[in-house]
């Protein structure tokens, strides 16, 4: 199906991507590069750690495919991919995170690149963990409407905003 959509033969597809997981990683890298560009192309004032984290999350919320890929790649797919391909993927993804951290540093939002990277990883781990829960099945979504569960909010954006306030204060 993927080969057909790409208008190439299955053998041609597997010449470039040894497994279906490799295809997902390539898609993730492309999404992450676009995300990195979106973060760095802004007219917003990004002068504080909070503004940097808030902008990062706002851009992340606009990328549902990236969020989905982030939530499944580390937990399942990284175990199945060939090591050479995984190393290449990690180099590309870390490069994008370096660019985003440099953006934060350039705007005075973080003290150094390491602080920017640490904040990105903190946000990513929180978001990756929360996203599948907050975007659960129809059963989960229906169950959460019960008034007995009303104090246990799963409003994704609210939870992440609360976390950013705690992270940056």
BELCOR-V448890 format. One record per residue. N is the residue number from 1. SS is DSSP state (H for helix, E for strand, L for the rest). Layout:
N;SS, N;SS
//
This chain:
1;L, 2;H, 3;H, 4;H, 5;H, 6;L, 7;L, 8;L, 9;L, 10;H, 11;H, 12;H, 13;H, 14;H, 15;H, 16;H, 17;L, 18;L, 19;L, 20;H, 21;H, 22;H, 23;H, 24;H, 25;H, 26;H, 27;H, 28;H, 29;H, 30;H, 31;H, 32;H, 33;H, 34;H, 35;H, 36;H, 37;H, 38;H, 39;H, 40;H, 41;L, 42;L, 43;L, 44;L, 45;L, 46;L, 47;L, 48;L, 49;H, 50;H, 51;H, 52;H, 53;H, 54;H, 55;H, 56;H, 57;H, 58;H, 59;H, 60;H, 61;H, 62;L, 63;L, 64;H, 65;H, 66;H, 67;H, 68;H, 69;H, 70;H, 71;H, 72;H, 73;H, 74;L, 75;L, 76;L, 77;H, 78;H, 79;H, 80;L, 81;L, 82;L, 83;H, 84;H, 85;H, 86;H, 87;H, 88;H, 89;H, 90;H, 91;H, 92;H, 93;H, 94;H, 95;H, 96;H, 97;H, 98;H, 99;H, 100;H, 101;H, 102;H, 103;H, 104;H, 105;H, 106;H, 107;L, 108;L, 109;L, 110;L, 111;L, 112;L, 113;H, 114;H, 115;H, 116;H, 117;H, 118;H, 119;H, 120;H, 121;H, 122;H, 123;H, 124;H, 125;H, 126;H, 127;H, 128;H, 129;H, 130;H, 131;H, 132;H, 133;H, 134;H, 135;L, 136;L, 137;L, 138;H, 139;H, 140;H, 141;H, 142;H, 143;H, 144;L, 145;L, 146;L, 147;H, 148;H, 149;H, 150;L, 151;L, 152;L, 153;L, 154;L, 155;L, 156;H, 157;H, 158;H, 159;H, 160;H, 161;H, 162;H, 163;H, 164;H, 165;H, 166;H, 167;H, 168;H, 169;L
//
